[in-house]
Amino acid sequence: MVEWACYEAVLFDLDGVLTATARQHAAAWTRLFDGYLAPRAAARGEPFRRFEPRDYARFVDGRPRYDGVRAFLASRGITVPDGAPDDPPERETVCGLGNRKQAFFQEVLASEGVDVITGTVAVVRHLRRHGVRRAVVSSSRNCAAILDAANIAGLFELQVDGVVAERRGLAGKPAPDTFLHAARALGVAPSRAVVVEDAIAGVAAGRAGGFALVLGIDRGGAPGDLARAGADLVVTDLADTLPAAAWPGGAKTAGAKPGEATLSGAKTAGAIPGGTKPRGTRPGVARTSGATPGGTTPGGTTPGGATPGGATPGEPTPSGVTPGRTNPGGATPGGTKPGAAAAGEGAG
């Protein structure tokens, strides 16, 4: 169990964390690369090697789209020109291939819609009730549209997505820039904030940013990969970090393994009070039901240490946000409900 109220802000990835769109992204990437690699191999008389799930996890997941194209092609020893963002999808450039993937993804999204991940949304609502700031930090340029389609945009005060990153010149994950930008815009120091991610690149970004807690959500059955990337804690369902009373549909106690904390009465050693780590575990590790220990927090930093800094000079804060302060219930001053504005930008 995580004592969420001890933190000042939580920064969430989108695909695979808030919405179940990671599968659609993986399908679009597979369609792109298999469709590109097969005729290329045939023309060169080479064996065709498919785009595998491990390729998605290592080279594409969590990265900006064009960075993902570059990283995967480089892994196969393939180099193509970068091209320009307005390249047509049929052009054999990094941007052209990335735009082709985008077209495939939009097709899947239009036919299947967007499903939310209820356990994560339950945590977001819990945070809002306790006045903890909430932001979405995603490499996706589809972030605003997906949040709107899922009807959860109003749960967040801030969006930092692929569009904002390009406008601001922010490096994409695994660099920590987008997470650090979100923290600054909220007026919260990284040492008082949490990053929630399901991608190796995103976990690495949270670790590099020096955040108080980096929490990985294992969607692919490989929790060790997230732990090695720097996750302090890995769970399969974020709702497992909630107290029983806050869990959607009631306490989740059935099937708990002997010696593990259950949501109806977590052991003291299974909690993360204020981000401190319990004794008797590996450094930087806290156990919860279904959790996997991860790495250590930088320098042993825990919430309750550094005080939150204000926004960086010249860095605009989102409308209604007072740097370094928490507005109870997630409401902005004046009682208005926070919208999901992009950091220093209009939402969208």
C-alpha positions in Angstrom: 0.0 0.0 0.0 1.2 3.5 -0.8 0.4 6.5 1.4 -0.4 8.7 -1.6 -1.4 11.7 0.5 2.2 12.1 1.7 3.2 13.2 -1.8 2.4 16.5 -3.5 2.0 15.4 -7.1 1.6 12.2 -9.2 2.6 12.2 -12.8 0.9 9.5 -14.9 1.8 8.1 -18.3 -1.2 7.6 -20.6 -1.1 4.4 -22.8 -1.1 1.3 -20.6 -1.4 3.3 -17.4 -4.6 5.3 -17.7 -6.0 3.8 -20.9 -5.8 0.4 -22.4 -4.5 1.7 -25.7 -1.0 0.1 -25.4 -2.4 -2.9 -27.3 -3.6 -0.7 -30.2 -0.3 1.0 -30.3 1.5 -2.3 -30.4 -0.8 -3.6 -33.2 -0.1 -0.4 -35.3 3.6 -0.7 -34.8 3.6 -4.3 -35.8 1.6 -3.6 -38.9 4.0 -0.8 -39.8 7.3 -2.7 -39.4 6.2 -6.1 -40.7 4.7 -4.3 -43.7 8.0 -2.5 -44.2 10.5 -5.3 -43.4 8.9 -8.1 -45.4 9.2 -6.6 -48.9 12.6 -5.1 -48.0 13.9 -8.6 -47.0 12.4 -10.2 -50.1 14.0 -7.6 -52.4 17.4 -8.2 -50.8 17.1 -12.0 -50.6 17.4 -11.8 -46.8 15.3 -13.8 -44.2 12.3 -11.9 -42.9 12.5 -11.1 -39.2 9.2 -10.0 -37.7 8.7 -7.1 -35.3 8.4 -8.9 -32.0 6.8 -7.9 -28.7 10.2 -7.6 -27.2 11.1 -5.1 -29.9 8.0 -3.0 -28.9 9.1 -3.0 -25.3 12.8 -2.2 -25.9 12.7 0.3 -28.7 9.3 1.8 -29.2 7.1 1.8 -26.0 7.0 5.1 -24.3 9.2 6.9 -26.8 8.1 9.7 -29.1 6.9 8.2 -32.4 9.9 9.3 -34.6 12.4 8.3 -31.9 10.8 4.8 -31.9 11.1 4.5 -35.6 14.8 5.4 -35.4 15.6 3.2 -32.4 14.0 0.1 -33.9 15.5 0.5 -37.4 18.9 1.1 -35.8 18.5 -2.2 -33.9 18.2 -4.0 -37.3 21.1 -2.0 -38.8 18.7 0.0 -41.1 19.2 3.7 -41.7 16.7 5.9 -43.6 16.6 9.7 -43.9 14.8 11.6 -41.2 12.6 13.5 -43.7 10.1 16.1 -42.5 7.0 15.8 -40.2 4.7 16.5 -43.1 6.1 13.5 -45.2 3.4 11.4 -46.6 3.0 7.9 -45.1 4.3 6.1 -48.1 7.7 7.9 -48.0 10.6 5.8 -46.8 11.8 8.2 -44.1 11.7 8.3 -40.4 8.8 10.8 -40.4 7.0 9.0 -43.3 7.1 5.7 -41.5 6.1 7.4 -38.2 3.1 9.0 -40.0 2.1 5.6 -41.5 2.0 4.2 -38.0 -0.1 7.1 -36.8 -2.6 6.4 -39.6 -2.8 2.7 -38.6 -3.3 3.7 -35.0 -6.1 6.1 -35.8 -7.8 3.3 -37.8 -7.7 1.0 -34.8 -8.8 3.7 -32.4 -11.8 4.6 -34.6 -13.0 1.0 -34.8 -12.3 -0.1 -31.2 -12.6 3.1 -29.1 -10.8 3.7 -25.8 -11.1 1.7 -22.6 -9.9 3.1 -19.3 -7.9 1.1 -16.7 -10.3 1.3 -13.8 -7.7 0.5 -11.1 -5.6 3.5 -12.1 -8.6 5.8 -12.4 -9.6 4.8 -8.9 -6.2 6.0 -7.7 -6.5 9.3 -9.6 -9.9 9.9 -7.9 -8.4 9.0 -4.5 -5.6 11.6 -5.1 -8.1 14.2 -6.0 -10.0 13.7 -2.8 -6.8 14.1 -0.9 -5.6 17.2 -2.7 -2.7 15.6 -4.5 -1.8 17.3 -7.8 -2.3 15.2 -10.9 -0.8 15.4 -14.4 -0.5 13.3 -17.5 2.9 13.1 -19.1 2.8 11.2 -22.4 5.0 11.0 -25.5 1.8 10.6 -27.6 0.5 13.4 -29.8 -2.9 11.8 -29.4 -3.0 12.4 -25.7 -5.8 15.1 -25.6 -8.0 13.2 -28.0 -7.6 9.9 -26.0 -8.3 11.6 -22.6 -11.4 13.2 -24.1 -12.6 9.9 -25.7 -12.1 8.1 -22.3 -14.0 11.0 -20.5 -11.2 11.4 -17.9 -9.6 14.7 -19.0 -11.2 16.6 -16.2 -9.4 14.5 -13.6 -6.1 16.2 -14.4 -4.8 19.7 -14.0 -2.1 19.4 -16.6 -1.1 17.6 -19.8 2.5 17.4 -21.1 2.3 15.4 -24.3 4.1 15.0 -27.6 2.7 18.3 -28.9 4.0 20.3 -25.9 7.3 18.5 -26.0 7.9 19.6 -29.6 6.9 23.2 -28.9 9.1 23.4 -25.9 12.0 21.5 -27.3 11.8 18.8 -24.6 13.7 15.6 -25.2 11.4 12.5 -25.1 11.6 9.6 -22.7 13.9 8.0 -21.6 15.2 11.5 -20.9 13.4 13.0 -17.9 12.6 16.4 -19.5 8.9 16.0 -19.9 8.4 14.8 -16.3 10.6 17.6 -15.0 8.7 20.1 -17.0 5.4 18.9 -15.6 6.7 19.1 -12.0 8.0 22.6 -12.5 4.6 23.7 -14.0 2.8 22.3 -11.0 5.3 24.0 -8.7 6.3 20.7 -7.1 9.9 19.5 -6.6 10.7 16.0 -8.0 11.6 14.9 -4.5 7.9 15.4 -3.6 6.4 13.8 -6.6 5.7 10.3 -8.0 6.0 8.9 -11.5 3.7 6.1 -12.7 4.8 4.3 -15.8 4.4 1.0 -17.6 7.2 1.5 -20.2 10.9 0.8 -19.7 11.7 4.2 -21.3 9.2 6.0 -19.0 10.5 4.3 -15.8 14.1 5.2 -16.8 12.9 8.8 -17.3 11.4 8.9 -13.8 14.6 7.5 -12.3 16.8 10.0 -14.2 14.6 12.9 -13.0 15.2 12.1 -9.3 11.6 11.6 -8.4 10.6 10.4 -4.9 8.9 7.2 -6.1 8.9 5.6 -9.5 6.1 3.1 -9.7 6.0 0.6 -12.6 2.9 -1.2 -13.8 3.7 -4.5 -15.4 1.4 -5.2 -18.3 3.7 -7.6 -20.2 4.6 -10.2 -17.6 8.2 -8.9 -17.2 8.4 -7.0 -13.9 12.1 -7.5 -13.7 12.6 -5.3 -16.8 10.8 -2.4 -15.1 12.8 -2.9 -11.9 16.1 -3.0 -13.8 15.1 0.3 -15.5 14.7 1.9 -12.1 11.2 1.2 -10.7 11.1 1.3 -6.9 7.9 -0.7 -6.9 6.2 -2.8 -9.6 2.5 -3.8 -9.5 0.1 -5.4 -12.0 -2.8 -3.2 -10.9 -2.3 0.3 -9.4 -5.5 -0.2 -7.3 -3.4 -2.6 -5.2 -1.7 0.4 -3.7 -5.0 1.8 -2.3 -6.5 1.1 1.2 -9.4 -1.3 1.1 -12.1 1.4 1.5 -10.8 3.2 -1.7 -10.6 0.1 -3.9 -13.2 0.1 -6.7 -15.9 -2.5 -5.9 -14.5 -3.3 -2.5 -11.4 -4.8 -0.9 -9.2 -7.0 -3.0 -8.1 -9.7 -0.6 -8.8 -13.0 -2.4 -5.7 -14.8 -3.7 -3.2 -12.9 -1.7 0.0 -14.9 -1.2 1.1 -15.8 2.3 3.3 -13.1 3.9 2.2 -10.4 1.4 0.1 -7.4 2.4 -3.5 -7.4 1.5 -5.6 -4.4 1.0 -7.9 -5.2 4.0 -4.9 -4.9 6.4 -1.5 -4.3 4.9 1.5 -5.2 7.1 3.6 -2.3 8.3 6.4 -3.6 6.2 4.3 -3.4 3.1 3.4 0.3 3.4 5.3 3.3 2.0 4.6 5.9 4.7 5.6 9.2 3.2 7.9 7.4 0.7 10.1 5.8 3.4 11.3 2.3 2.7 10.6 -0.5 5.3 13.4 -2.4 6.9 14.0 -6.0 5.9 13.7 -5.4 2.2 16.2 -4.4 -0.4 17.2 -0.7 -0.4 14.5 1.4 -2.0 12.0 -1.4 -2.1 8.5 -1.6 -0.6 6.3 -4.7 -0.8 2.6 -4.6 -1.5 0.3 -7.3 -2.8 1.5 -8.5 -6.1 4.5 -6.0 -6.0 8.0 -6.6 -7.2 10.9 -4.7 -5.6 12.7 -2.3 -7.8 15.7 0.0 -7.5 16.7 2.7 -5.1 15.7 6.3 -5.1 18.4 8.7 -5.9 20.5 9.6 -2.9 17.9 7.9 -0.7 15.6 11.0 -1.2 12.2 10.6 0.3 9.2 12.9 0.5 9.3 14.9 3.7 12.9 15.9 2.8 13.2 18.6 0.2 10.5 21.3 0.2 8.7 21.9 -3.0 10.2 24.5 -5.3 8.3 27.0 -7.2 8.0 27.1 -11.0 11.2 27.8 -12.8 11.5 31.5 -13.7 9.9 32.2 -17.0 8.0 28.9 -16.8 4.2 29.6 -16.9 2.1 27.6 -14.5 -1.3 26.2 -15.6 -4.4 28.3 -15.0 -5.5 28.1 -11.4 -2.4 26.5 -10.1 -0.5 28.1 -7.2 3.1 26.8 -7.2 4.0 24.8 -4.1 0.5 24.6 -2.8 -2.1 21.9 -2.8 -5.7 22.7 -3.3 -7.8 20.3 -1.3 -10.1 18.0 -3.3 -8.2 18.9 -6.5 -10.2 22.1 -6.9 -8.6 25.2 -8.2 -8.9 28.4 -6.2 -12.5 29.7 -6.5 -13.8 26.2 -6.4 -13.6 25.6 -10.2 -12.9 22.1 -11.3 -9.4 21.7 -12.9 -9.2 20.9 -16.5 -6.4 19.2 -18.3 -4.4 22.1 -19.7 -1.1 21.5 -21.2 1.9 23.0 -19.4 2.1 26.6 -20.5 -0.1 25.8 -23.5 -3.8 25.5 -24.3 -5.0 21.9 -23.9 -4.8 19.9 -27.1 
